[in-house]
Amino acid sequence: MAGFDTIVIGGGPGGYVAAIRAAQLGQKVAVIDSDKAGGRCLNYACIPAKTILHTAEVYDEVNRHGADLGIKATGVGIEWPKVQARRESVSKTLEGGVEMLWKKNKVEFIHGAARLVGAKEVEVGGETHQAESVILATGSVPVALPGIDFSDRVLDTWGAWSPDKQPKSIVVAGAGASGAEITSAYSRMGTAVTLVEMLDRVLPTEEPEMSRVVERQFSEDGVDLRMGAKVEGVTEQKTAVKVKVGDDEIKADFLAVAGGRRPDVDELGLEAAGLSLDETGKIAVDSTMQTSVEGVYAIGDLVAGPALAHKASEEGVVAAEAIAGLDAHAVDPHLIPRATFCHPQVASVGMTEEQAKAEGHEVKVGKFKIGGTGASVVYDDRAGMVKIVGDAEIGEILGAHIVGNSACDMISEVVNTMALEGGFPELARIIHPHPTVSEAVLDAARAVEGWATHA
């Protein structure tokens, strides 16, 4: 029976960061995972998606816009085996990086399926390991559509990013972040895409103005948008599927389901530790990520909040610091940035305008089109915008919403301003480098009080 101060079950972005932080604080730490270092995000989800999205971006830039940039290119095409080889290489490189960090911090990596046999006992391959504390970080798994099972032709998101051949056509069910990214990548690489969403718009949880910009781009990219519709049935054939959407039947190479996910706990043995899921299907935790059982912590997709890698990582830090006896800071749900890497990107933090009004705030809003910056002309990023939602009485930033080619990087400065208790008046006085697209954030903050320079 091997003993550790802390055992982390799951080596994804929450688990591997938790393990490193625990080791930095002097803990003897083990990470247990039945798959590769870095978990699903690094190997099957976030990183593969962004790798292929980058290929789509470069291809589209040269193929459709190269002439405008003074680039003469002939015979431009997609070599799918090389696209997939690069995707695999990127993940492999980062997987090795995670393992290197574990070794550097003397974290032991135990490869195998972990099962709790007690609150602080974990069984792997017939061997039991004890720990003073256990952090559960097993993430989530995809959920199929009702009455439709995953198969060779009905794909989850990993299947959508890793087919043997580039699809000539694909139906994507779900226009949230994952569905928007799959749609964006394939449509820009020449695949015929039909995007189906039950609600009335793309990215339905984002600000409507942001959704409209993305929808316009998707239409320009040739996407068949079916908003306010749902997949009602699938007929699988040897080399295709027929997807029933309303009264229509759409034939495509694949159906990609980019809908919900659920906590990956089926094989974890929660009962042995005295744990169970709450009415939302998640594990209840306190502000330090500790469950109802002392010494057992849960993070990431297993607990409430958005299923985001960066949220899981920060929760891993909080859990590790709490275990080490530090005054761990709770994760503020209002300061978790959301990021969708479609083209154009969409990023946000905090409340929408509608949510802020519903909570009783006297709201002031500043909007600024990215096309008003000099850099937007240089970098061909003219369609996007920045929206700041502020509290009129105290100047607090209640939310920020950005759509544009660099939105997922740009959102960070607003998150930082909010975290340091700055408001839109402070953001409006921060000097931004010129020429950069980030100057749109500056003018959006100034627009809240009606003095945007380039409006």
C-alpha positions in Angstrom: 0.0 0.0 0.0 1.6 3.2 -1.2 1.0 6.4 0.7 0.8 10.0 -0.5 -0.2 13.4 0.9 -2.4 14.1 -2.1 -3.7 11.9 -4.9 -5.2 13.6 -7.9 -7.5 11.4 -10.0 -7.5 12.8 -13.5 -4.6 14.4 -15.4 -6.4 17.0 -17.4 -6.1 20.8 -17.1 -7.6 20.8 -13.6 -5.8 17.7 -12.3 -2.3 18.3 -13.6 -2.3 21.9 -12.4 -3.6 20.8 -8.9 -0.8 18.2 -8.7 1.9 20.7 -9.6 0.6 23.3 -7.1 0.3 20.6 -4.4 3.9 19.5 -5.1 5.1 23.1 -5.0 3.7 23.4 -1.5 5.7 20.4 -0.3 3.1 17.6 -0.7 4.0 14.1 -1.9 1.7 13.8 -4.9 0.4 11.2 -7.3 -1.7 11.7 -10.4 -3.7 8.8 -11.6 -5.1 8.6 -15.2 -6.0 5.8 -17.5 -5.1 7.8 -20.6 -2.5 10.4 -21.6 -1.1 13.2 -19.5 -3.1 16.4 -20.2 -6.5 14.6 -20.2 -9.2 15.1 -22.8 -8.7 18.8 -23.2 -5.1 18.4 -24.4 -5.5 15.2 -26.4 -9.1 15.1 -27.6 -10.9 18.4 -27.2 -9.5 22.0 -26.7 -6.1 21.6 -28.2 -7.0 19.5 -31.2 -9.9 21.8 -32.0 -7.7 24.9 -31.9 -5.0 23.3 -33.9 -7.4 22.5 -36.8 -9.0 25.9 -36.5 -5.6 27.4 -37.0 -5.1 25.4 -40.2 -8.6 26.6 -41.4 -7.6 30.2 -40.6 -4.4 30.1 -42.6 -6.0 28.2 -45.5 -8.9 30.6 -45.7 -6.6 33.7 -45.5 -4.5 32.5 -48.4 -7.2 30.9 -50.5 -9.9 33.6 -50.3 -8.0 36.7 -49.2 -4.4 36.2 -50.4 -4.8 38.4 -53.5 -6.0 41.3 -51.4 -2.8 40.9 -49.3 -0.6 40.8 -52.3 0.0 37.1 -52.1 -0.1 35.2 -55.3 -0.8 31.6 -54.6 -1.9 28.7 -56.9 -2.8 25.1 -56.2 -3.8 25.9 -52.6 -5.5 22.9 -50.9 -6.0 20.9 -47.8 -3.9 17.8 -47.3 -6.0 16.1 -44.6 -3.4 13.5 -43.5 -1.0 16.3 -42.8 -3.6 18.3 -40.9 -4.3 15.3 -38.7 -0.6 14.6 -38.3 0.0 18.1 -37.1 -2.9 17.8 -34.7 -1.4 14.7 -33.2 2.0 16.3 -33.1 0.8 19.3 -31.2 -1.0 17.2 -28.6 2.0 14.9 -28.3 4.3 17.9 -27.7 2.1 19.3 -25.0 1.5 15.9 -23.4 5.3 15.6 -23.1 5.4 19.0 -21.5 2.9 18.0 -18.8 4.9 14.9 -18.0 8.1 17.0 -17.8 6.4 19.4 -15.4 5.3 16.4 -13.2 8.8 15.0 -13.2 10.3 18.4 -12.4 8.0 18.7 -9.4 8.4 15.1 -8.3 4.8 14.2 -9.0 4.3 10.5 -9.6 2.2 9.5 -12.6 0.3 6.3 -12.1 -1.2 5.0 -15.3 -4.5 3.2 -14.8 -8.2 3.4 -14.0 -8.7 4.7 -10.5 -11.6 3.7 -8.2 -12.3 5.0 -4.7 -12.5 2.2 -2.1 -12.8 4.6 0.8 -12.7 8.4 1.4 -8.9 8.4 1.2 -8.1 5.1 -0.5 -7.8 4.7 -4.2 -7.4 1.4 -6.1 -5.5 1.2 -9.4 -4.9 -2.2 -11.1 -5.5 -4.2 -7.9 -3.1 -2.0 -5.8 -4.4 0.4 -3.1 -3.0 3.8 -2.5 -3.7 5.9 0.6 -3.7 9.7 0.8 -4.4 12.3 3.4 -6.4 14.1 0.6 -7.9 13.2 -2.7 -8.8 15.6 -5.6 -11.3 14.3 -8.1 -10.7 15.8 -11.5 -12.0 13.3 -14.1 -13.8 15.8 -16.3 -16.8 15.0 -18.4 -18.0 12.8 -21.3 -20.2 13.7 -24.2 -24.0 13.1 -24.2 -25.7 11.8 -27.3 -29.0 13.1 -28.6 -32.1 11.4 -27.2 -32.7 8.2 -29.2 -29.5 8.6 -31.2 -26.4 6.8 -30.3 -22.8 7.7 -31.3 -21.4 5.6 -34.1 -19.0 5.7 -37.1 -21.4 8.2 -38.7 -22.8 10.0 -35.6 -19.8 11.6 -34.0 -19.0 13.3 -30.7 -16.7 16.3 -30.8 -13.5 14.2 -30.8 -14.8 12.2 -33.7 -15.6 15.5 -35.5 -12.0 16.6 -35.2 -10.4 13.3 -36.1 -12.0 11.6 -39.1 -9.8 9.7 -41.6 -10.8 11.9 -44.5 -12.0 15.5 -44.6 -15.8 15.4 -44.9 -17.4 16.8 -48.0 -20.4 17.6 -45.9 -21.4 17.5 -42.2 -24.4 18.4 -40.1 -23.5 19.9 -36.7 -26.1 19.6 -33.9 -25.6 22.4 -31.4 -24.5 26.0 -32.0 -22.8 26.5 -28.6 -19.0 26.9 -28.4 -18.1 23.4 -29.6 -20.6 23.4 -32.5 -19.5 26.9 -33.6 -15.9 25.9 -33.6 -16.5 22.7 -35.7 -18.7 24.8 -38.1 -16.1 27.5 -38.4 -13.2 25.1 -39.1 -14.9 22.9 -41.7 -16.8 25.7 -43.5 -13.5 27.6 -44.0 -11.8 24.5 -45.3 -14.5 23.9 -48.0 -16.7 21.3 -46.3 -20.5 21.9 -46.7 -21.8 22.5 -43.2 -25.4 22.6 -41.9 -25.6 24.0 -38.4 -28.7 23.0 -36.3 -29.6 24.8 -33.1 -32.8 24.5 -31.0 -32.7 28.1 -29.8 -33.0 31.1 -32.1 -29.4 32.0 -32.7 -25.7 30.9 -32.8 -24.0 31.0 -29.4 -27.3 31.6 -27.6 -25.8 32.3 -24.2 -23.7 35.2 -25.6 -24.9 38.8 -26.2 -27.2 38.9 -29.2 -24.9 41.5 -30.9 -22.0 39.1 -30.8 -24.1 36.2 -32.1 -25.2 38.3 -35.1 -21.7 39.0 -36.2 -20.8 35.3 -36.1 -24.0 34.4 -38.0 -23.1 36.9 -40.7 -19.7 35.4 -41.1 -21.1 31.8 -41.1 -23.5 32.8 -43.9 -20.6 34.4 -45.8 -18.7 31.1 -45.4 -21.7 29.2 -46.9 -23.0 27.6 -43.7 -26.7 26.4 -43.9 -28.0 27.9 -40.6 -31.0 26.1 -39.2 -31.9 28.1 -36.0 -34.9 27.2 -33.9 -34.8 23.7 -35.2 -33.6 20.3 -33.9 -32.3 17.0 -35.1 -35.3 14.7 -34.9 -33.9 11.5 -36.4 -31.0 9.9 -38.2 -30.8 7.2 -40.8 -27.3 5.8 -41.1 -26.0 4.5 -44.4 -22.7 2.9 -45.2 -21.0 6.1 -46.3 -23.4 8.8 -45.2 -26.3 9.8 -42.9 -29.7 11.2 -43.5 -30.5 13.7 -40.8 -34.1 14.8 -40.2 -34.4 18.4 -39.3 -38.0 19.6 -39.1 -39.6 18.6 -42.4 -36.3 18.4 -44.2 -34.0 15.4 -44.6 -30.3 16.4 -45.1 -27.8 14.0 -46.4 -24.2 14.4 -45.2 -21.1 12.4 -44.6 -21.5 12.8 -40.8 -23.6 14.1 -38.0 -21.5 15.8 -35.3 -23.2 16.1 -32.0 -21.9 19.1 -30.1 -24.4 19.3 -27.3 -24.2 18.5 -23.6 -21.7 16.7 -21.4 -22.0 15.0 -18.1 -19.5 14.3 -15.2 -17.3 11.3 -15.8 -18.0 9.5 -12.6 -19.4 6.1 -13.6 -16.3 4.1 -12.7 -15.1 6.3 -9.9 -16.9 4.6 -7.0 -18.2 7.7 -5.4 -20.4 5.7 -3.0 -17.4 4.1 -1.4 -16.2 7.6 -0.4 -19.7 8.6 0.9 -20.3 10.9 -2.1 -23.2 11.3 -4.4 -24.3 13.7 -7.2 -26.7 16.5 -6.4 -29.9 17.3 -8.3 -27.9 19.0 -11.1 -25.8 16.0 -11.7 -22.7 17.5 -10.1 -20.7 17.1 -6.9 -21.4 19.7 -4.3 -18.4 21.5 -2.9 -17.6 24.5 -0.7 -15.5 27.5 -1.6 -12.3 25.6 -1.2 -13.6 22.8 -3.5 -14.0 20.3 -0.6 -16.9 18.0 -0.9 -19.2 16.9 1.9 -16.5 14.4 2.9 -13.5 15.8 4.7 -10.3 15.5 2.7 -12.1 14.8 -0.6 -12.1 17.6 -3.1 -13.7 17.9 -6.6 -13.0 20.4 -9.4 -13.7 21.2 -13.0 -16.6 19.6 -14.9 -17.5 17.5 -11.8 -18.8 20.6 -10.0 -21.0 23.6 -10.8 -20.1 26.2 -13.3 -19.1 26.4 -16.9 -17.1 23.4 -18.3 -14.0 25.4 -19.1 -10.4 24.2 -18.8 -9.1 27.4 -17.3 -11.9 27.3 -14.6 -10.7 23.7 -13.7 -7.1 24.8 -13.5 -7.9 27.6 -11.1 -10.1 25.3 -9.0 -7.2 22.9 -8.8 -5.0 25.6 -7.4 -7.6 26.5 -4.8 -8.0 22.8 -3.7 -4.2 22.3 -3.5 -3.7 25.4 -1.4 -6.6 24.5 0.9 -5.1 21.1 1.5 -1.8 22.7 2.3 -3.4 24.9 4.9 -3.2 28.1 3.0 -6.0 30.7 3.0 -7.3 29.6 -0.4 -9.1 32.2 -2.4 -12.5 31.1 -3.8 -13.0 31.1 -7.6 -15.3 34.1 -8.4 -17.8 32.8 -11.0 -18.3 36.4 -12.3 -14.6 36.5 -13.3 -14.4 33.4 -15.4 -13.9 34.4 -19.0 -15.7 32.5 -21.7 -14.0 31.9 -25.0 -15.1 30.5 -28.3 -12.5 30.2 -31.0 -14.7 30.2 -34.1 -14.1 32.9 -36.7 -14.6 35.6 -35.6 -13.8 34.7 -32.0 -16.2 35.5 -29.2 -15.2 36.1 -25.6 -17.0 37.4 -22.6 -17.0 37.8 -18.8 -19.6 38.7 -16.3 -23.2 39.6 -17.1 -25.0 40.4 -20.3 -26.9 43.7 -20.5 -30.2 41.8 -20.0 -28.9 39.9 -16.9 -27.5 43.1 -15.3 -30.9 44.9 -15.7 -32.7 41.8 -14.3 -30.5 42.0 -11.2 -31.6 45.6 -10.6 -28.6 47.5 -11.8 -28.8 50.9 -13.3 -27.0 50.0 -16.5 -24.8 52.1 -18.7 -23.4 50.5 -21.9 -20.5 51.3 -24.1 -20.2 49.8 -27.6 -17.3 50.3 -30.0 -16.9 48.7 -33.4 -13.4 47.2 -33.9 -13.4 48.7 -37.4 -12.9 52.1 -35.7 -9.3 51.2 -34.8 -6.5 51.8 -37.2 -5.2 48.2 -36.6 -8.5 46.8 -37.8 -7.8 47.9 -41.3 -4.2 46.6 -41.2 -5.3 43.2 -39.9 -8.6 42.9 -41.7 -10.6 42.7 -38.5 -13.4 45.2 -39.2 -16.6 43.3 -38.4 -16.3 42.9 -34.7 -17.2 45.0 -31.7 -16.6 45.4 -28.0 -19.4 46.0 -25.5 -18.9 47.0 -21.9 -21.8 46.7 -19.5 -21.4 49.0 -16.5 -23.1 50.1 -13.3 -24.1 53.7 -13.8 -24.0 54.5 -10.1 -20.6 53.2 -9.0 -18.7 52.7 -12.3 -18.3 49.0 -11.9 -17.8 46.8 -14.9 -20.6 44.2 -14.7 -19.7 42.4 -18.0 -17.7 42.7 -21.2 -18.4 41.1 -24.5 -16.1 41.0 -27.5 -16.4 39.5 -31.0 -13.4 39.8 -33.4 -10.3 37.9 -34.6 -8.5 38.4 -31.3 -11.4 38.4 -28.9 -10.1 35.5 -26.7 -6.9 37.4 -26.0 -8.5 40.8 -25.6 -10.9 39.7 -22.9 -8.1 39.2 -20.4 -7.5 42.9 -19.8 -11.1 43.4 -18.8 -11.0 40.4 -16.5 -7.9 41.8 -14.9 -9.5 45.3 -14.5 -12.5 43.7 -12.8 -10.4 41.5 -10.6 -8.4 44.5 -9.4 -11.6 46.3 -8.7 -11.2 48.8 -11.4 -14.3 50.1 -13.3 -15.0 51.5 -16.7 -13.6 55.0 -15.7 -10.3 53.4 -14.9 -10.2 51.2 -18.0 -11.0 54.3 -20.1 -7.7 55.9 -18.8 -5.3 53.0 -19.4 -2.9 53.7 -22.2 -3.1 51.1 -24.9 -0.3 50.5 -27.5 -1.0 51.7 -31.0 -1.8 50.3 -33.5 -3.5 47.4 -31.9 -7.0 46.0 -32.0 -7.0 46.2 -28.2 -7.6 49.9 -28.6 -11.2 49.0 -29.2 -11.5 48.0 -25.5 -10.2 51.5 -24.6 -12.8 53.3 -26.7 -15.6 50.9 -25.6 -14.8 51.9 -22.0 -14.9 55.6 -22.9 -18.1 55.0 -24.9 -19.9 54.1 -21.6 -19.7 57.8 -20.7 -20.1 59.0 -24.2 -16.6 60.1 -25.1 -15.2 57.4 -27.4 -12.4 59.0 -29.5 -12.9 57.1 -32.7 -16.6 56.6 -32.8 
